Amino acid sequence: MAAVNPPLRVLVVDDDPLVRAGLTMMLDGADGIAVVGEADDGGTALAAAAAHAPAVVLMDLRMPRVDGITATRRLRQGPRPPEVLVLTTFDADADILHALRAGAAGFLLKDTPPADIVRAVRRVADGEPVLSPRITRRLMDRAAVQAGAHQRARAALDALSPREHDVALAVAHGRSNAEIAAELFMSVATVKAHVSHILAKLDLDNRTQVALLAHDAGLA
């Protein structure tokens, strides 16, 4: 008998009970996904994540006590950090950048179609970055580079080996592991190993932060 893969464990965090209920119903109805818990605040999200060990946390930003950015940062600093996918009605540049720099793997708006939300949950669980198409170009156009950030980003990327540099640029351009493997004539396992080495060398949490670093360096 073929082995059955365990469901993808998801924690839903939103201070609106109707939104939580809708997201839970939608995700529980998707094949291979199980909502293992809900939280109404960033603080309770930390406790729920510790109790249920989700692979992905679907995170609201604006909550009354502990906001989503603070909760994301704390979750990503934990011993078993889940991937965090922000789902919010707010698309201010500052919110987007703060969430991504806190370690979020993706950022979607709440008017995103349900099927795209489900797809995004699966993508971040697989280590792929996700940004709402509506905000991607504006984010890249308006993100302010702090003094010296360009030089620091260039220096960081220059520390990579030539092959790692190629993989980092492919990651920054949104390529999947399979696409990178095909473009650079290597196995998917080798691509995954390179990505792990890149994250370790650059002291980054995920592929989205690699893309931000390449953007700061003027390479993406």
C-alpha positions as CSV (number, residue, x, y, z in Angstrom):
1,M,0.0,0.0,0.0
2,A,1.4,3.4,-1.0
3,A,2.2,5.7,1.9
4,V,-0.2,8.6,2.5
5,N,1.4,12.0,3.1
6,P,0.2,13.7,6.3
7,P,-1.9,16.8,5.7
8,L,-0.3,20.3,5.6
9,R,-0.9,21.8,9.1
10,V,-2.1,25.4,9.1
11,L,-2.8,27.8,11.9
12,V,-5.3,30.7,11.1
13,V,-4.7,34.0,13.0
14,D,-7.2,36.8,12.7
15,D,-9.1,39.0,15.2
16,D,-12.3,38.8,13.2
17,P,-14.2,35.6,14.1
18,L,-16.1,35.6,10.8
19,V,-12.9,35.8,8.8
20,R,-11.3,33.0,10.8
21,A,-14.3,30.8,10.3
22,G,-14.4,31.5,6.6
23,L,-10.7,30.8,6.2
24,T,-10.9,27.6,8.3
25,M,-13.8,26.3,6.3
26,M,-12.0,27.1,3.0
27,L,-8.7,25.5,3.9
28,D,-10.2,22.5,5.6
29,G,-12.1,21.8,2.4
30,A,-8.9,21.8,0.4
31,D,-7.2,18.5,-0.4
32,G,-4.2,17.7,1.8
33,I,-4.6,20.7,4.2
34,A,-5.8,20.6,7.8
35,V,-6.4,23.7,10.0
36,V,-5.0,22.6,13.4
37,G,-5.8,25.7,15.3
38,E,-7.1,29.3,15.3
39,A,-5.9,32.4,17.2
40,D,-7.4,35.9,17.6
41,D,-4.2,37.8,18.4
42,G,-0.5,37.6,17.8
43,G,0.1,36.6,21.4
44,T,-2.3,33.7,21.4
45,A,-0.9,32.7,18.0
46,L,2.5,32.0,19.6
47,A,0.9,29.7,22.2
48,A,-1.2,28.0,19.5
49,A,1.8,27.5,17.3
50,A,3.7,25.9,20.2
51,A,0.8,23.6,20.9
52,H,-0.1,22.5,17.4
53,A,3.3,22.8,15.4
54,P,1.8,24.2,12.2
55,A,3.8,24.2,9.0
56,V,2.2,27.4,7.8
57,V,0.6,30.3,9.8
58,L,-1.9,32.4,7.9
59,M,-1.4,35.8,9.7
60,D,-3.4,39.0,9.9
61,L,-1.5,42.2,10.5
62,R,-3.6,44.6,12.4
63,M,-4.7,43.0,15.7
64,P,-5.5,44.8,19.0
65,R,-2.8,43.4,21.4
66,V,0.1,41.8,19.6
67,D,0.2,42.7,15.9
68,G,1.0,40.3,13.1
69,I,4.5,41.7,12.4
70,T,5.6,41.2,16.0
71,A,4.1,37.7,16.1
72,T,5.8,36.8,12.8
73,R,9.2,37.9,14.1
74,R,8.7,35.9,17.3
75,L,7.5,32.8,15.4
76,R,10.4,32.9,13.0
77,Q,12.9,33.1,15.9
78,G,11.4,30.0,17.5
79,P,13.0,26.5,17.6
80,R,10.6,25.1,15.0
81,P,9.7,28.2,12.9
82,P,6.6,27.8,10.7
83,E,6.3,29.6,7.4
84,V,4.2,32.7,7.8
85,L,1.8,33.9,5.1
86,V,0.4,37.4,5.8
87,L,-3.2,37.9,4.7
88,T,-4.5,41.4,5.3
89,T,-6.6,44.3,4.0
90,F,-3.7,46.7,4.3
91,D,-1.2,47.1,1.5
92,A,0.9,50.1,2.8
93,D,4.5,49.8,1.7
94,A,5.7,50.0,5.3
95,D,3.5,47.1,6.3
96,I,4.7,44.9,3.5
97,L,8.4,45.6,4.1
98,H,8.1,45.2,7.8
99,A,6.3,41.9,7.4
100,L,8.8,40.5,4.9
101,R,11.8,41.6,6.9
102,A,10.2,40.0,10.0
103,G,10.4,36.7,8.2
104,A,7.1,36.4,6.4
105,A,7.3,34.1,3.3
106,G,4.4,35.9,1.6
107,F,2.0,38.7,1.6
108,L,-1.6,38.5,0.2
109,L,-4.6,40.8,0.3
110,K,-7.9,39.6,1.7
111,D,-9.6,40.1,-1.6
112,T,-7.4,37.4,-3.1
113,P,-9.5,34.6,-4.7
114,P,-9.9,31.5,-2.4
115,A,-8.2,29.2,-4.8
116,D,-5.1,31.5,-4.9
117,I,-5.0,31.6,-1.1
118,V,-5.0,27.8,-1.0
119,R,-2.3,27.7,-3.7
120,A,-0.2,30.3,-1.8
121,V,-0.4,28.2,1.4
122,R,1.0,25.2,-0.4
123,R,3.7,27.3,-2.1
124,V,5.1,28.8,1.1
125,A,5.0,25.4,2.7
126,D,7.3,24.3,-0.1
127,G,9.7,27.2,0.5
128,E,8.4,29.4,-2.4
129,P,7.8,33.1,-1.8
130,V,4.4,34.6,-2.6
131,L,3.4,38.2,-3.1
132,S,0.1,39.5,-4.3
133,P,0.5,40.5,-7.9
134,R,-1.2,43.9,-7.2
135,I,1.6,45.0,-4.8
136,T,4.7,43.3,-6.2
137,R,5.6,46.0,-8.7
138,R,4.8,48.9,-6.4
139,L,6.8,47.3,-3.6
140,M,9.9,46.9,-5.9
141,D,9.5,50.4,-7.3
142,R,9.0,52.2,-4.0
143,A,11.1,50.2,-1.5
144,A,13.5,52.7,-0.1
145,V,17.1,51.6,0.1
146,Q,18.7,52.8,3.3
147,A,22.1,54.5,3.2
148,G,24.8,51.9,2.4
149,A,22.3,49.1,1.8
150,H,23.2,48.8,-1.8
151,Q,26.9,48.3,-1.0
152,R,26.2,45.9,1.9
153,A,23.9,43.8,-0.3
154,R,26.5,43.7,-3.1
155,A,29.2,42.6,-0.6
156,A,26.9,39.9,0.8
157,L,26.2,38.4,-2.6
158,D,29.8,38.7,-3.6
159,A,30.6,36.3,-0.7
160,L,28.7,33.5,-2.5
161,S,30.4,31.1,-4.8
162,P,29.6,31.7,-8.6
163,R,27.1,28.8,-8.6
164,E,25.4,30.0,-5.4
165,H,25.3,33.5,-6.9
166,D,23.5,32.1,-10.0
167,V,21.0,30.2,-7.8
168,A,20.4,33.3,-5.6
169,L,19.6,35.5,-8.6
170,A,17.2,32.8,-9.9
171,V,15.5,32.7,-6.5
172,A,15.3,36.5,-6.6
173,H,13.5,36.3,-9.9
174,G,10.9,34.0,-8.5
175,R,12.0,30.7,-10.1
176,S,11.0,27.5,-8.4
177,N,13.5,24.8,-7.5
178,A,12.5,22.8,-10.6
179,E,12.8,25.8,-12.9
180,I,16.3,26.7,-11.5
181,A,17.4,23.0,-11.9
182,A,16.3,23.1,-15.6
183,E,17.9,26.5,-16.3
184,L,21.2,25.8,-14.5
185,F,21.5,22.1,-15.5
186,M,21.5,20.6,-12.0
187,S,19.3,18.3,-10.0
188,V,16.5,19.7,-7.8
189,A,18.3,18.2,-4.8
190,T,21.4,20.2,-5.7
191,V,19.4,23.4,-6.0
192,K,17.9,22.8,-2.6
193,A,21.4,22.3,-1.1
194,H,22.6,25.5,-2.7
195,V,19.6,27.4,-1.4
196,S,20.3,26.1,2.1
197,H,23.9,27.2,1.9
198,I,22.9,30.6,0.6
199,L,20.5,31.2,3.5
200,A,23.1,30.1,6.0
201,K,25.9,32.2,4.5
202,L,23.7,35.3,4.2
203,D,22.0,34.7,7.6
204,L,18.6,34.9,6.0
205,D,15.4,33.1,6.9
206,N,13.8,32.4,3.6
207,R,13.8,32.9,-0.2
208,T,11.8,36.1,0.0
209,Q,14.6,37.7,1.9
210,V,17.1,36.6,-0.7
211,A,14.9,38.4,-3.3
212,L,14.9,41.5,-1.1
213,L,18.7,41.4,-0.8
214,A,19.1,41.0,-4.6
215,H,16.8,43.9,-5.1
216,D,18.8,46.1,-2.7
217,A,21.9,45.1,-4.6
218,G,20.2,46.2,-7.9
219,L,20.3,42.7,-9.3
220,A,16.5,42.0,-9.4
